[in-house]
Amino acid sequence: MKFRFTIGRKIGLGFGVIVFLTFISFLFTKLTVVGSQEKTRQVTEIFNPSLAKLKELDNQLNLSKLGITSWFYNVKSDDPEKKQLTQLINEDYPKLKIELKEYSHKWSPEERESIESILESIDKMFKIYQDELMSVLNSIEAYNDLSIYWPARIPFEDLNEPFYKIKEKLSKLIDKQNSNASKNSDEMLGSFDFLSRVVIWLGIILVFGSTLIAGFTIKTIVGPIQELKKILLLMGKGILPPDRIKDRNDEIGEMSIALNDLVEGMDRTTQFAKQVGSGNFDSDYRPLSKDDTLSAALLKMREDLRENERVLEVKVIERTEQVVHQKEEIEAKNGELEVLYKHVTDSIKYAKRIQEAILPPDSFLKQVLPNSFVLYKPKDIVSGDFYWVEQKNEKTMFAAVDCTGHGVPGAFMSIVGHNILKHVVNNNNFTTPSLILDALNEGVSETLHHGHEHEEGQAKDGMDISFCTIDFKTLELQYAGAYNPLYIIRNGQVIQTKADKFPIGLFLGEEKKKFTNHTLQLQKGDFIYIFSDGYADQFGGPYGRKFMAIPFRVLLMDIHREPIAKQKEILNTTIEEWRGVLDQVDDILVIGLKIP
């Protein structure tokens, strides 16, 4: 019997070749995967975990730097960064250190020696943190004591060099681990590249053989069916095909005729929908048959849209009239608000002129307080802070006063406080600060709280004050204060006289208290500063925090040798740069005086 190379045999031979090539592809894949598993194990079990732990150590170093910086500059004992630093040194770092030593057993001797050196350096640096900074600056009193605070700056600043040396060593070790991981990954990728080339060639052969086998089937049956499928898929997406299928004298030809009729009917329906959508409700349309439900629905939709359009036109006219009326009302209200705003602003500006009238003139300040400056920065147009200067019995009296609130409420309080203070000084013969504050306390209490002895929850309105009396002949200074202290800088040291911890203003339900009088002997070259709390309470800087009292005192120390006018300029520039784009939170008042 003569051998026939039939289509079935051809298909069988083709599938045999496909099976053989598939086996070859499987064999190469298996060998490549086994080799890659070992490389992957090294990357996942050694290099990647080691790299992650080294990066975690680098992060802990950065956190420790931030934490010790916060410890040095931040007075608050409950600061989150301080707690984080304590936890890092006592818990997080020791745990990480143990884990790194476990992983380092699988490293090279050079890498093990490097991590041991790094960990030893970190241990020494953390010991300095604990012994010379954290244990020393452990209370608010330590921060306020310059004999403790300033010596702590030396180890704090000396830590920069060892910190960056550790960072440099750690960076090199991280780069080495990265290199190890990359090398293994490159080798693994090389194996897969070889496998990819083999599979590509096998795929080319498989495609060539499959093409020979499938050619006959595609030519006779699959081709026409694919053409029908393409048209049906387009119609399923709502796309009408531009071309029609050619007629054939078989079953596929009959399907083609029916499909062509369907496409033409859908085209007519689409054109009708476009006409209705554009508002042409009189367009002609013929259903495909009496049972054409889609056509019936479209015809009913045309009638419904015709009616809805008429109703909508009426509603649009009504809504347009309403909008125009509302716009006119809003414009009228805006005009009223603009007039009201102008009246209020003009009133506040006039109040500012009244408030400025009660402040001492510059000429009087230069006469009675030569070599002095006043930094006066209201938060709003008017201020709750004011400064007061007077001469009596050959003595010069001056005060920095911070009334409750700021803006208009604070301005009212400042006028009340100024008038009462002036009345107390003019109607009594004494110049002692404590007696003046006692009388001022009584006057403010009577003015603000008289006749309300049994009222509960009433506002505690009053003022904080620093009051000084100087005899320039004897250089004797007397001081009394409510909350706001007195600073004297002498020979590069700050002498702080604390104020009483209660304000001006007799609060109901509290025992009446007397202010403490302090007498100090001044020396030539002394610098005197009194102020409100607005400067230290201003938010700003890179972290949006308060300026704080200690940095303010340090700033005064840094600038006190400058000329008086220059000191005022530096104080103003410093607080403005600190504030940046943030709003001023309170009135600011600083008075400085040099004893010639």
C-alpha positions in Angstrom: 0.0 0.0 0.0 1.4 3.3 -1.1 2.1 5.7 1.8 -0.1 8.8 1.9 1.0 11.9 3.7 -2.6 12.9 4.7 -3.8 16.0 6.6 -4.3 13.8 9.6 -0.7 12.5 9.5 0.6 16.0 8.9 -1.3 17.2 11.9 0.0 14.2 13.9 3.6 14.9 12.9 3.2 18.5 13.8 1.8 17.7 17.2 4.7 15.2 17.7 7.2 17.9 17.0 5.4 20.3 19.3 5.5 17.7 22.2 9.3 17.1 21.6 10.1 20.8 21.6 8.0 21.2 24.7 10.0 18.5 26.5 13.3 20.2 25.5 11.9 23.5 26.8 10.9 21.9 30.1 14.3 20.4 30.6 16.2 23.7 30.1 13.6 25.4 32.4 14.1 22.9 35.1 17.9 23.2 35.1 17.7 27.0 35.1 15.2 27.1 38.0 17.3 24.8 40.2 20.3 27.0 39.7 18.3 30.2 40.3 16.7 28.8 43.5 20.1 28.8 45.2 20.8 32.3 44.1 17.4 33.4 45.3 17.9 31.8 48.7 21.1 33.7 49.2 19.4 37.0 48.2 16.3 36.5 50.3 17.8 34.8 53.4 21.2 36.6 53.6 21.7 39.8 51.5 18.2 41.3 51.6 17.6 40.8 55.4 21.1 42.0 56.1 20.5 45.1 53.9 17.2 45.8 55.6 18.7 45.6 59.1 21.6 47.9 58.1 19.2 50.5 56.7 17.2 50.2 59.9 20.4 50.9 61.8 21.0 53.9 59.6 17.4 55.1 60.4 18.0 54.7 64.1 21.2 56.8 63.8 19.2 59.6 62.1 16.5 59.4 64.8 19.1 59.5 67.6 20.5 62.7 66.0 17.1 64.3 65.9 16.3 63.1 69.4 19.5 64.4 71.1 19.1 67.7 69.2 15.5 68.0 70.6 16.9 67.0 74.1 19.4 69.8 74.0 17.0 72.5 72.8 13.6 71.5 74.1 12.8 72.2 77.8 9.7 70.0 78.0 10.4 66.7 79.7 7.4 65.0 78.0 8.6 65.8 74.5 7.8 62.7 72.2 11.2 62.9 70.6 12.9 62.6 74.0 10.8 59.5 74.9 11.6 58.1 71.4 15.4 58.6 72.0 15.2 56.9 75.4 13.3 53.9 73.9 15.8 53.7 71.0 18.9 53.6 73.2 17.4 51.2 75.8 15.3 48.9 73.7 15.3 49.3 69.9 19.1 49.5 69.3 20.1 46.6 71.6 17.5 44.4 69.8 18.8 45.4 66.4 22.4 44.9 67.5 21.7 41.3 68.4 20.0 40.7 65.0 22.9 42.2 63.1 25.4 40.0 64.8 23.3 36.9 63.9 23.2 37.9 60.2 26.9 38.9 60.2 28.0 35.2 60.8 27.2 34.6 57.1 29.2 37.7 55.8 32.8 37.9 54.8 35.5 38.5 57.4 36.0 42.0 56.2 32.2 42.8 56.5 32.0 41.2 60.0 35.0 43.4 61.1 33.3 46.5 59.7 30.0 46.0 61.5 31.8 45.2 64.8 33.6 48.6 64.5 30.4 50.4 63.7 28.5 49.0 66.6 31.4 49.7 69.0 31.4 53.4 67.8 27.6 53.7 68.3 27.9 52.2 71.8 30.4 54.9 72.7 28.3 57.7 71.1 25.1 56.6 73.0 27.1 56.4 76.3 28.0 60.1 75.7 24.3 60.9 75.0 23.3 59.3 78.3 26.2 60.4 80.6 27.0 64.0 79.4 23.6 65.2 78.0 20.5 63.2 79.0 21.5 62.8 82.6 22.6 66.4 82.9 19.7 68.1 81.1 17.1 66.2 83.1 14.9 69.0 84.4 13.6 72.5 83.6 15.9 73.8 86.3 18.9 72.4 84.5 17.9 74.2 81.3 17.4 77.4 83.2 20.8 77.1 84.9 23.3 78.5 82.4 26.2 77.0 84.4 24.7 73.5 83.5 23.2 74.3 80.1 26.2 76.0 78.4 28.8 73.3 79.4 26.5 70.7 77.9 26.9 72.4 74.5 30.5 71.2 74.2 29.8 67.4 74.1 26.6 68.1 72.0 28.6 69.9 69.3 31.6 67.4 69.5 29.2 64.5 68.6 28.9 65.7 65.0 32.3 64.3 63.9 31.9 60.7 65.3 28.3 60.7 64.1 29.2 61.4 60.4 32.2 58.9 60.6 29.8 56.2 61.7 27.4 57.2 58.9 30.2 57.0 56.4 31.3 53.5 57.5 27.7 52.3 57.6 27.1 53.7 54.1 30.0 51.7 52.7 28.8 48.5 54.3 25.3 49.1 52.9 26.8 49.6 49.5 28.8 46.4 49.8 25.6 44.4 50.8 23.8 46.0 47.9 26.7 45.0 45.6 26.5 41.4 46.8 22.7 41.2 46.2 23.1 42.8 42.8 25.8 40.4 41.8 23.7 37.3 42.7 20.7 38.9 41.0 22.7 39.5 37.9 23.8 35.9 37.8 20.3 34.7 38.3 19.0 37.0 35.5 21.8 35.7 33.2 20.5 32.2 33.7 17.0 33.3 32.8 18.3 35.2 29.8 19.8 32.0 28.5 16.5 30.2 29.1 14.7 33.0 27.3 16.8 32.6 24.2 16.2 28.8 24.2 12.5 29.3 24.6 12.4 31.9 21.8 14.1 29.6 19.3 11.8 26.7 20.3 8.9 29.0 20.0 9.9 30.0 16.5 10.1 26.4 15.4 6.7 25.7 17.1 5.1 28.6 15.3 6.5 27.4 12.0 5.2 23.9 12.4 1.9 25.0 13.8 1.4 27.3 10.8 1.9 24.4 8.3 -0.7 22.2 10.2 -3.3 24.9 10.6 -3.0 26.5 7.2 -5.6 24.2 5.4 -8.2 24.5 8.3 -7.9 28.3 8.4 -8.2 28.6 4.6 -11.5 26.6 4.3 -13.4 27.3 7.5 -11.8 29.5 10.1 -11.3 32.5 7.8 -15.0 33.1 7.0 -16.0 32.4 10.6 -13.5 34.9 11.9 -14.9 37.6 9.6 -18.4 37.0 10.9 -17.1 37.1 14.5 -15.3 40.4 13.9 -18.5 42.0 12.7 -20.6 40.6 15.6 -18.0 41.9 18.1 -18.1 45.4 16.6 -21.9 45.4 16.8 -21.7 44.2 20.4 -19.7 47.3 21.2 -22.3 49.5 19.4 -20.1 50.0 16.3 -21.6 49.5 12.8 -19.1 47.9 10.4 -18.5 50.0 7.2 -18.0 46.9 5.0 -20.4 44.1 4.1 -19.6 40.3 3.8 -19.6 38.9 0.2 -22.3 36.3 -0.6 -21.4 32.6 -0.7 -23.4 29.6 -1.9 -23.3 27.7 1.4 -24.5 28.0 5.1 -21.9 30.7 5.8 -23.3 32.6 2.8 -26.9 32.5 4.3 -25.5 33.8 7.6 -23.8 36.6 5.8 -27.1 37.8 4.1 -28.9 37.8 7.4 -26.1 39.7 9.1 -26.0 42.3 6.3 -29.7 43.0 6.7 -29.3 43.4 10.4 -26.4 46.0 9.9 -28.5 48.1 7.5 -31.5 48.1 9.9 -29.2 49.2 12.8 -27.8 52.0 10.6 -31.3 53.4 10.0 -32.2 53.2 13.7 -28.9 55.0 14.6 -29.7 57.9 12.1 -33.2 58.2 13.6 -31.8 58.4 17.1 -29.4 61.2 16.1 -32.2 63.2 14.5 -34.3 62.9 17.7 -31.3 63.8 19.9 -30.6 67.0 17.9 -34.3 68.1 18.4 -35.7 67.1 15.0 -38.9 65.4 16.3 -40.4 65.2 12.7 -37.8 62.9 11.2 -39.2 59.9 9.2 -38.6 56.4 10.5 -39.9 52.9 9.4 -39.7 50.0 11.8 -38.0 46.8 10.5 -41.2 44.8 11.1 -44.5 45.0 13.0 -42.8 43.1 15.9 -39.8 45.5 16.1 -39.9 46.4 19.8 -36.9 48.6 19.6 -38.4 50.8 16.9 -41.7 51.1 18.9 -39.7 52.2 22.0 -37.8 54.8 19.9 -41.0 56.3 18.5 -42.5 56.6 22.0 -39.2 58.2 23.3 -39.5 60.8 20.5 -43.0 61.8 21.7 -41.8 61.9 25.4 -38.8 64.1 24.6 -41.0 66.5 22.6 -43.1 67.0 25.7 -40.2 67.2 28.1 -38.5 69.8 26.0 -41.6 72.1 26.2 -41.8 71.6 30.0 -38.0 72.3 30.5 -38.2 75.6 28.5 -40.9 76.8 30.9 -38.8 75.8 34.0 -35.6 77.4 32.6 -37.4 80.8 32.2 -38.7 80.6 35.8 -35.3 79.6 37.3 -33.5 82.3 35.3 -35.9 84.9 36.9 -35.2 83.5 40.4 -31.4 83.6 39.9 -31.5 87.2 38.7 -33.5 88.2 41.7 -31.1 86.4 44.1 -28.1 88.0 42.5 -29.6 91.5 43.0 -30.2 90.6 46.7 -26.7 89.3 47.2 -25.2 92.4 45.6 -27.2 94.6 47.9 -26.1 92.7 51.0 -22.5 92.9 49.8 -22.8 96.6 49.6 -24.2 96.8 53.1 -21.3 94.6 54.4 -18.7 96.8 52.8 -20.1 99.9 54.4 -20.3 98.2 57.8 -16.7 96.9 57.5 -15.4 100.4 56.6 -17.2 101.9 59.6 -15.8 99.2 62.0 -12.3 99.6 60.5 -12.4 103.4 60.7 -13.5 103.1 64.4 -10.6 100.8 65.2 -8.1 103.0 63.5 -9.4 106.0 65.5 -9.1 103.9 68.6 -5.5 103.3 67.7 -4.8 107.0 67.6 -6.5 107.3 71.0 -4.3 104.5 72.4 -1.1 105.9 70.9 -2.0 109.2 72.6 -1.7 107.6 76.0 1.8 106.2 75.3 4.8 108.4 76.3 6.2 110.5 73.4 9.6 109.6 72.0 11.0 113.0 73.1 10.0 112.3 76.7 11.4 108.8 76.6 14.8 110.1 75.4 14.7 112.7 78.1 14.0 110.5 81.1 15.4 107.2 79.8 18.4 107.9 77.6 20.2 105.0 76.1 17.0 103.0 75.9 14.7 101.4 73.3 11.1 100.2 73.1 10.1 97.4 70.7 6.4 97.7 70.5 4.6 95.4 68.0 0.8 95.2 68.3 -0.8 92.0 66.9 -3.8 93.9 65.5 -4.5 97.5 64.8 -4.8 98.2 68.5 -2.9 96.5 71.3 -3.4 94.9 74.7 0.2 95.8 75.7 1.4 99.3 76.6 4.5 100.9 78.2 4.5 103.6 80.8 7.2 106.1 81.9 7.0 108.9 84.5 9.4 111.0 86.8 8.6 111.7 90.4 10.6 112.7 93.5 13.8 112.8 91.3 13.2 109.1 90.4 12.3 107.6 87.0 9.5 105.0 86.9 8.8 102.8 83.9 6.7 99.7 83.2 5.9 97.1 80.6 2.2 96.1 80.9 0.4 93.1 79.2 -3.4 93.3 79.6 -5.8 90.4 79.2 -6.4 89.7 75.5 -5.3 91.6 72.4 -7.0 93.6 69.6 -10.1 95.7 70.6 -10.7 93.9 74.0 -7.0 94.2 75.0 -7.0 97.9 73.9 -9.9 98.6 76.3 -8.1 96.9 79.1 -4.9 98.9 78.3 -6.7 102.2 78.5 -8.3 101.2 81.8 -5.0 100.0 83.2 -3.1 103.2 82.0 -5.7 105.5 83.6 -5.7 103.7 86.9 -1.9 103.5 87.0 -1.6 107.3 86.3 -4.2 108.0 89.0 -2.3 105.9 91.5 1.0 107.6 90.9 -0.4 111.1 90.7 -2.5 110.8 93.9 0.1 109.1 96.1 3.5 110.3 97.3 5.3 107.0 97.1 7.4 105.6 94.2 7.9 102.1 95.6 6.9 99.6 92.8 5.2 97.1 95.2 3.0 99.8 96.8 2.1 101.1 93.3 1.1 97.6 92.1 -0.9 97.0 95.3 -2.8 100.2 94.6 -3.2 99.3 90.9 -4.4 95.9 91.9 -7.1 97.4 94.1 -8.1 100.0 91.5 -8.5 97.4 88.7 -10.4 95.1 90.9 -12.9 97.8 91.9 -13.3 99.0 88.3 -13.9 95.5 86.8 -15.6 93.5 89.5 -17.4 96.0 91.8 -20.9 94.9 92.7 -20.5 91.3 91.5 -19.2 89.6 94.6 -21.6 86.6 94.3 -21.5 86.1 90.5 -20.1 82.8 89.5 -17.9 82.1 86.4 -17.1 85.8 85.7 -14.1 86.5 83.5 -10.8 87.0 85.3 -9.7 90.3 83.5 -6.4 91.8 84.6 -2.9 92.4 83.5 0.7 91.2 83.9 3.4 93.8 84.6 7.0 94.6 85.2 7.5 97.9 87.1 10.8 99.5 87.8 11.9 102.7 89.8 15.5 104.0 89.3 17.3 106.6 91.2 20.1 107.6 88.7 22.0 109.4 91.4 22.4 106.4 93.6 21.9 103.8 90.9 19.4 102.0 93.1 16.7 100.0 91.3 13.4 98.9 92.8 11.3 96.3 91.0 8.0 94.5 91.5 6.2 92.4 88.9 3.2 90.2 88.2 4.3 87.2 86.2 6.8 89.1 84.0 10.4 89.0 85.4 13.3 91.5 85.3 16.6 90.7 83.5 19.9 92.5 84.3 22.9 91.6 82.3 26.2 92.4 84.0 29.6 91.2 82.9 28.2 88.7 80.5 25.9 87.1 83.1 22.1 87.3 83.4 20.7 88.3 86.8 17.0 87.3 86.8 14.6 88.8 89.4 11.4 86.7 89.4 7.9 88.2 89.5 5.0 87.3 91.8 2.9 84.5 90.4 -0.4 86.3 90.4 -1.7 89.1 88.1 -3.0 92.6 88.6 -6.8 92.3 89.2 -8.4 91.1 92.4 -10.2 87.8 91.4 -13.3 87.0 93.4 -13.1 84.1 95.7 -9.3 84.5 96.1 -7.4 85.9 99.0 -6.0 89.4 98.5 -2.2 89.3 98.0 0.6 91.9 98.3 3.3 92.3 95.8 7.0 91.8 96.7 9.4 94.7 96.4 12.9 94.0 95.2 15.8 96.4 95.7 19.0 96.0 93.6 22.1 98.1 93.4 23.0 98.8 89.7 26.5 99.2 88.3 27.6 101.3 85.4 27.4 99.3 82.1 24.4 97.2 83.4 21.7 96.4 80.9 18.1 96.2 82.1 15.3 94.4 80.1 11.6 94.1 80.9 9.0 92.6 78.5 5.7 90.9 78.0 5.3 87.2 77.0 4.5 87.9 73.4 8.1 87.5 72.1 8.7 84.1 73.7 5.2 82.8 72.8 5.5 83.6 69.0 5.3 80.4 66.8 7.7 79.9 63.9 11.0 78.4 62.9 11.3 75.2 60.8 9.0 73.2 63.1 6.3 75.9 63.8 7.1 75.9 67.6 7.3 78.7 70.2 10.4 80.9 70.4 10.5 80.1 74.2 12.0 82.0 77.1 15.4 80.4 77.2 16.3 81.2 73.6 15.0 84.7 74.2 17.3 85.1 77.2 20.2 83.8 75.1 19.4 86.2 72.4 19.6 89.1 74.8 22.9 87.8 76.0 24.2 87.7 72.4 23.2 91.3 71.5 23.5 93.2 74.8 26.9 94.6 73.8 25.5 96.2 70.6 24.3 99.8 70.6 20.8 100.3 72.0 19.3 101.1 68.6 21.0 98.1 67.0 19.6 95.8 69.7 16.0 96.9 68.8 16.7 96.3 65.1 18.1 92.8 65.8 15.2 91.8 68.1 12.7 92.9 65.5 14.5 91.2 62.6 14.9 88.0 64.6 11.3 87.6 65.5 10.1 88.5 62.0 12.4 85.8 60.5 11.3 83.3 63.1 7.6 84.0 62.4 8.0 83.7 58.6 4.6 83.2 57.0 2.8 82.5 60.3 0.5 85.1 61.9 1.7 87.0 65.0 -0.1 85.4 67.9 0.1 88.1 70.6 1.2 91.7 71.2 5.0 92.1 71.6 6.7 94.5 74.0 10.4 94.7 75.0 12.0 97.6 76.8 15.8 97.8 77.0 18.0 100.3 79.0 21.7 100.7 79.5 23.1 102.3 82.6 25.8 104.8 81.5 
